Amino acid sequence: MTCLRQLCIVFFAAVFFWSCATKRPEVLLDTKATDAHTLIRLVEEQQGGLQSVVGRGTVTFESPEVAGTAAFELSLKKPDSLLVTFEGPFGIDLGTFFISKDKYLMYNSMENKVVTGVPNIATVRSIIPFDLTLDQIVGAFSGSFPFPASHALEGYTIDDEMFLLTFSCAGNLCKYWIDGRYLHVKKYEMLNDQNALVMDAVSSSFAEEDGTVAPKRIRIRFPAQGRQLLVNYSSIRLNVPNPSFAYSIPSTARTIVR
């Protein structure tokens, strides 16, 4: 009887503390109750709360030239530092990719070759089969899709049980579907002036630590080019204070500067 009474006390105490714990406030899915500028501010605050990511998982890429899947380990610090090491089957080392605002480096262990230089779309495109900027590469691994700096809002409505914000962005039209619970961009589309889809992205399966949120699954597509990138985290930690960006390259590696 005494054990049963103690068990009941523990159970009800747990229920009490759970019910009193801080819960994430869900924004009312109503464009009148939540105006566009307020939603933009809340989403940017949520995105700004994510400062770093450390994790591991698999990355799958598809393109007309090449396709494949590799395991990876990652360190990321926003806005512009990313280190990814890749492994193949049986733990075979495939290579290392590092990028920051001043430098990129890709080491191919199979060829013992390093390609390095200053990052831009052309140089990065020469080593990975995607036309991605530095911001988009960081976004691909963190699931962050920033709003256009101008905030040139074209539309604000509800679609598929999410907020939908539409912006004019550098001659294109950019659409952002916002989840009301996590205040995160779950879907993103860029359309050109002919209303053709240039790029889209989807994020899902969210991890949450101390109010900070990041998706564990991110997919980015370029439909017209037949290119797709899928990042799938098996483990992820958010806002690690000092993620490591240390890597080593064999002294015998052939180096190409671009």
N, C-alpha and C positions, 0 to 999 in steps of 0.2 A: 504493500500500500504506500509506504514511504517513497519507494522508487517511482511509483506511478505518479504520486503527487509532485515530486521533483521534476519529472518529465513534463508534466502539464505546465508547471511554472516556467520552465525553459521555453516550451512551445509558445505560450502566450506572450512571453517577453520578446521572443523573436518577432512575432506578429506585430506587437506594439511598436518596436523600433523600426520595423519595415514600413509600417503605415505612417510613421512620423518622419521617415527619411525624405530628403529633398528629392522631388521628382521633376523630370524635365518638363517645363511648361510647353504644351503644344499650341502653336499659333492657330487661331480659328481660321478655317478655310473659307474666307469671305473677303473679297477685295474691298468691300466698304469698311469692314471692321479693321482690316490691316491694309493701309495704303501702300503703294508701290515703294515709296521712299523709305518707309519704315521697314518693309521686308528686305530691301537692298541692304540697309544698315545692319539688320539682324544677321543676314547671311554673311556679310563681310566680317562681322565680329566673330562669327563661328569659324569662318575660314582663317581669320587672323589668329585664332586661338591655337591652331595646329602649327607648331614650329618645327617639329622634327618627327621622323618616322624611322624605326629600325625594324626590319622584318625579314621573312623568308617565304618562298613560295615557288610558283612556276610562272613563266612568261611564255606565251605562245604568239607567234607572228606568222602572218600569211601575206604573201605578195606574189606577183607573177614570176619573179626571179627565184625566190627561195621561200621555204616554209619550215617551221619546226617548233619544238618545245624544249625549254631548258629550265632546270632548277636555278634559283638565284638566292643570294643574300644581299641585303640592301641597307645602306645608311643614307638618309636624306635630311637635309636641313634647308628649310625655306629661307629665302626665295630661290636660291640658285646653286646649291651644292648637292651632288648626287654621286654615290659610288655603288656600283653593282658588280658582284662577282658571279659568274655563271658556271654551272656544273652540268655535265651530261650524264648518261647512264653509268651506273657503278661508281659514281663520285668522280668521274674524270673531269679534270679542270679544263674548262673551255676558254675562259678569258676574263678580262676585267674591263669595265667601262666606268670612266670618271668624267664628270662635266661640271664646270662652274662658269661664271660669267667671263672669265679670262682664259680658260683652257679646257680642252677636251682631250681624252686619251682613250684609245681602244687597243687592248692587247689581245691578240689571237694566239693562244698557247699552242694550237695545232700547227700553226705556221711559224711560231716564235717571232711574231711581227708586231710592232707598235706603230699605230697611226696617231699623230697628235697635231694640235694646232689651236687656232682661235675659233670658238664655236660660232657658226652661223648656219642657216638652212643648207647651203651648198656643201659645206665641209662635213656637217653631220650626216647629210644625205649620202655622202660618199662611203660611209661605214655602216649605216643602218638604213633599211629600205623604206623610210618614212620621211615625209616633208614636215618635220616638227621643229618648232622653235625651242629654245631652252625652257621657256615657261611651259610649253606644252609637254615637254619631256618630264619635267618635274610634276606637272599635273597628271600625267599618265600613271605615275607611281604613287601619287598622293591623293588622287581623285579630286583635285581642286581645279575648278574652272572659273577663273576670275571674270567679273563683269568688265565690259569695255570701260576704259578710263573716262570717256566722255559722258557715260550714263545717258546716251541719247535714246531715251525710252520711246519705243514705237507702239507698244501694246502691253496690257496687263489684264489677265483673265484667269479663269479656272479651267484646267483641262486634265482629264484622267485622274481626278482627285488630288491634283497638285496645283500650286500656283504656277502660272506661265508668264514669264517676263520676256519681252521681245525688244531687242536693241538694234539700232543701226551701228555697224562696226566695220570701218574701213572699206566701205562700198559693198559689204555683204549684210546679211540679216542673221543675227545670232539669237537663238531661242534657248531659254533656261527653264527647266521644270524643277520647281523647288518643293521638297518634302516638308510638310508643316510640322512634323515631329522633330526631325533632326536639323531643320533649317539648312539643308545641304542640297546641292545641285545633283539630282538623280539622273537627269537626262539633259543633253546639250546637243544642239544642232546649229550648223553654219550653212546658210544657203547663199548662192551667188545672185547676181542681178537678174538672172534668168529663172530664179526660184528653183534651181537645181541643187540637190544636196551635195555639198563639198565635203563635209566632215560631220560625224556624230559621235557621241560618247554616252555611255551608260555606267552608272556606279550602283553597287548594291552590297548587301550583307555587311552592315555597319558594325565597326568596333567603337567602343566608347570608354574613355578613361577620364575621370574627373571633369566631366562636362565637355570634353573635347571629342570630336567625332571624325572618323575616317572610314572610307569603304574598304572592304577586304577583296572586292572584285571590281575591276575597272576594264571596260572594253572601249577601244577607240577604233573607228572605221573611216576609211576614205573610199566610199563605194565606187566612184568613177574609176579609181585607180586599181581596184581589186585588192586593197591593202587593209589589214586588220591587225590590231595588237590587243592581246588579252593578258592582264595581270591578275593573278589569283594568289592571295596571301594565305598560307597555312598558319602562320603566326605573325603577330604585329604588335609593336609597342609604340605608344604615342608620346611625344614630347620628352624623349630621353634627353637629359641635360647636355651631354657632350658626345654625340655620336662620332664614332671613329671613321676617319677617311684615309686611314693608312693602307697602302698597298705596296707590293714589291714586284718589280719586273726583272727578269734575268738579264745580266749584263751582256749576254750573247744575243739578245733580241735585236733584230733588224728594225731600225727606226725610220719612219717616213713622216716628214713634216709637211703639212698642207696649210 
